[in-house]
């Protein structure tokens, strides 16, 4: 009976593809519904590196848009001036840190107080605790963004995993973040979206999520003339979050290349040594 039912569904899909597609939209069982498209990133490939200008724009988007709900617990202000990162100067980092109010204490009276931030401070939390964050966001706690670009990514299947091993594809996280932030749309006919959520076919966990579309054109003002579009904002903040998750990516790639060259030279020397040592020994 199960085989007959499956055969009938397959036959209907071949005969009425539009109906089959509507049924697929109405009852999705695998997420994401759509796989993120591969983007072109400056840090991709064995010799890729971060673009400091893009990271600075990405930090601006994070600060003006994302930080209102999301924290970045593992980021420290002084990270913004470290080599291989956004390239802010120490004075700029001091100014950025001082623009935040950090809770500190207790003081001599045993009370907590607020002070301007310092470069040694972690990025501040937007909410006092996870419960407060959930209460302010419809019952869903916004995830920490420190490692989001390494913790998220749509599975690409076994065959692609083998290809990715040789091509060193490691950009699934930023591809996913970019797709999620630009992928909000109206749900297709026949698909019910829970009230208070927003349809996004790139979301990894369900057909919709609590977070409304976070980006709007011209919402963040760039001073370098870069287009102020949703796609550009998404690209810039995705690159920034990739750097936040792996700030030593460029150093790691350089070290890996140096080790590879060393192993090639070492293998050649070992081969020549073997030939020399055993050249007069009869085989």
C-alpha positions in Angstrom: 0.0 0.0 0.0 2.8 2.4 0.9 4.5 1.7 -2.5 1.2 2.3 -4.3 0.7 5.6 -2.5 4.3 6.7 -3.3 3.8 5.8 -6.9 0.6 7.7 -7.1 2.2 10.8 -5.6 5.2 10.6 -8.0 2.8 10.2 -11.0 0.8 13.2 -9.8 4.1 15.2 -9.5 5.0 14.3 -13.1 1.5 15.0 -14.4 0.8 18.2 -12.4 4.1 19.8 -11.4 2.5 23.0 -10.3 0.3 21.1 -7.8 3.3 19.1 -6.6 5.2 22.3 -6.1 2.3 23.8 -4.1 2.1 20.7 -2.0 5.9 20.9 -1.3 5.5 24.5 -0.2 2.5 23.7 1.9 4.3 20.9 3.8 8.1 21.4 3.8 9.9 18.8 5.8 13.5 19.7 5.2 15.2 23.0 6.0 16.4 25.2 4.7 13.8 25.2 1.9 16.3 26.9 -0.4 20.1 26.5 -0.2 22.1 29.7 0.1 23.9 30.8 -3.0 27.7 30.8 -3.0 29.0 34.4 -2.7 32.3 35.8 -3.7 34.4 36.7 -0.6 37.8 38.4 -0.4 38.7 35.9 2.3 37.9 32.8 0.3 40.5 30.4 -1.0 43.9 29.4 0.4 45.3 33.0 -0.2 42.2 35.0 0.7 42.3 37.8 3.2 39.9 40.2 4.8 39.1 43.6 3.3 39.6 46.1 6.2 37.2 48.6 4.6 34.5 46.0 4.3 35.1 44.9 7.9 34.7 48.5 9.1 31.4 48.9 7.2 30.3 45.5 8.6 31.1 46.7 12.2 29.0 49.8 11.5 26.0 47.7 10.4 26.5 45.4 13.4 26.6 48.4 15.8 23.7 50.3 14.3 21.4 47.4 13.5 22.4 44.0 15.0 23.7 45.1 18.4 20.2 46.3 19.5 19.2 42.7 20.0 22.2 40.5 19.5 25.3 40.3 21.7 28.9 39.4 20.6 30.1 38.1 23.9 33.6 37.0 22.8 34.6 40.3 21.1 36.7 42.8 22.9 36.9 46.4 21.6 40.7 46.2 21.2 40.2 43.4 18.7 39.1 46.0 16.3 42.6 47.4 16.0 44.4 44.0 15.8 46.3 43.0 12.6 44.2 41.3 10.0 41.0 42.9 11.3 39.0 46.0 10.6 42.1 48.2 10.9 40.8 50.8 13.3 43.6 52.8 15.0 44.0 52.7 18.8 42.5 56.2 19.1 39.5 55.2 17.0 39.0 52.1 19.2 39.2 54.2 22.4 36.5 56.5 20.9 34.3 53.5 19.9 34.6 51.9 23.3 33.9 55.2 25.1 30.6 55.6 23.1 29.2 52.6 25.1 28.2 52.6 28.8 29.6 49.6 30.6 28.2 48.4 33.9 31.0 48.0 36.5 31.4 47.6 40.2 30.7 47.3 42.9 32.1 50.6 44.2 33.1 51.4 47.7 29.4 51.6 48.7 28.7 48.2 47.3 26.7 49.5 44.3 27.1 48.8 40.6 27.7 51.8 38.3 28.1 52.7 34.7 31.2 54.1 33.0 32.4 54.8 29.5 33.8 51.7 27.8 37.5 51.0 27.5 39.4 49.0 24.8 39.8 46.1 27.2 36.0 45.8 27.7 33.9 43.1 26.0 31.2 44.3 23.7 28.2 45.1 25.9 25.1 42.9 26.3 21.9 44.5 24.9 19.9 42.9 27.6 20.4 42.1 31.3 19.9 38.4 30.9 18.6 35.8 28.4 15.1 36.0 29.9 14.9 39.7 29.3 16.2 39.2 25.8 13.5 36.6 25.1 10.7 38.8 26.6 11.7 41.6 24.3 11.8 39.5 21.2 8.6 37.6 21.2 9.8 34.7 23.3 12.9 33.9 21.2 16.4 34.8 22.6 18.5 36.3 19.8 21.7 34.2 19.3 25.1 35.5 20.2 26.9 36.6 17.0 30.5 36.0 18.1 30.7 32.6 16.4 27.6 32.6 14.2 29.5 32.6 10.9 31.2 29.3 12.0 28.3 27.8 13.8 25.8 28.1 11.0 25.8 26.9 7.5 23.4 24.8 5.3 24.6 21.2 4.7 25.7 20.7 1.1 25.6 16.9 0.9 28.3 14.2 0.7 29.5 14.9 -2.8 29.9 18.6 -2.2 31.7 17.8 1.1 34.3 16.0 -0.9 34.6 18.8 -3.4 34.8 21.4 -0.6 37.7 19.4 1.0 39.8 19.9 -2.1 38.7 23.5 -2.9 39.0 24.5 0.8 35.4 26.0 0.8 34.8 27.3 4.3 32.4 30.1 3.6 29.2 28.3 4.3 28.6 30.5 7.4 28.8 33.9 5.7 26.9 32.5 2.7 24.1 31.5 5.1 24.1 34.8 7.0 23.9 36.8 3.8 21.1 34.6 2.4 19.1 34.8 5.6 19.3 38.6 5.8 18.3 39.1 2.1 15.9 36.2 1.8 12.7 37.5 3.5 9.7 37.2 1.2 6.0 36.6 1.2 5.1 32.9 1.8 3.9 30.9 -1.2 0.3 30.0 -1.6 -0.8 27.2 0.6 2.0 27.6 3.2 0.9 28.7 6.7 3.3 30.9 8.6 2.8 31.0 12.4 1.6 34.4 13.7 4.3 36.7 14.7 7.0 35.1 12.5 8.4 36.0 9.1 8.8 33.6 6.2 12.4 33.0 5.0 13.2 29.9 2.9 16.8 30.1 3.9 16.2 29.7 7.6 17.8 26.5 8.9 15.2 25.5 11.5 11.7 26.2 10.2 9.7 27.9 7.5 9.8 31.2 9.4 11.6 33.0 12.3 10.8 35.6 15.0 13.3 38.1 13.7 11.8 40.6 11.3 13.8 41.7 8.2 16.7 43.6 9.9 18.0 45.5 6.9 16.5 48.3 4.8 18.1 50.3 2.0 19.7 53.5 3.2 19.3 52.6 6.9 23.0 52.8 7.5 25.0 55.7 6.1 28.4 54.8 4.6 31.0 57.5 4.4 33.1 55.9 1.7 30.5 56.0 -1.1 29.7 52.3 -1.0 26.1 51.5 -2.2 23.7 51.5 0.7 21.6 48.5 -0.4 20.3 45.6 1.6 22.6 43.2 -0.3 25.7 45.4 0.4 24.8 45.7 4.1 24.3 41.9 4.3 27.6 41.2 2.6 29.5 43.6 4.8 28.1 42.4 8.1 28.5 38.8 7.0 32.2 39.4 6.4 32.5 41.2 9.8 30.9 38.2 11.5 33.3 35.8 9.7 36.2 37.8 11.0 34.7 37.9 14.5 34.4 34.1 14.4 37.9 33.5 13.0 40.1 36.6 13.5 43.3 34.6 12.8 42.1 33.2 9.5 44.7 34.9 7.4 47.5 33.8 9.8 46.2 30.3 9.7 46.2 30.2 5.9 49.7 31.6 5.8 51.0 29.1 8.3 49.3 26.3 6.4 51.0 27.3 3.2 54.4 27.6 4.9 53.9 24.1 6.3 53.0 22.7 2.9 56.1 24.2 1.3 58.2 22.8 4.2 56.8 19.3 3.7 57.4 19.4 0.0 61.1 20.5 0.5 61.5 18.0 3.3 60.1 15.2 1.3 62.5 16.0 -1.6 65.5 16.1 0.8 64.5 12.8 2.3 64.2 11.2 -1.1 67.7 12.5 -2.2 69.2 11.4 1.2 67.8 7.9 0.6 69.2 7.8 -2.9 72.6 8.8 -1.6 72.7 6.4 1.4 71.6 3.4 -0.5 73.1 4.2 -3.9 76.0 1.7 -3.5 74.0 -1.1 -1.9 73.0 -3.9 -4.2 69.3 -4.6 -4.4 
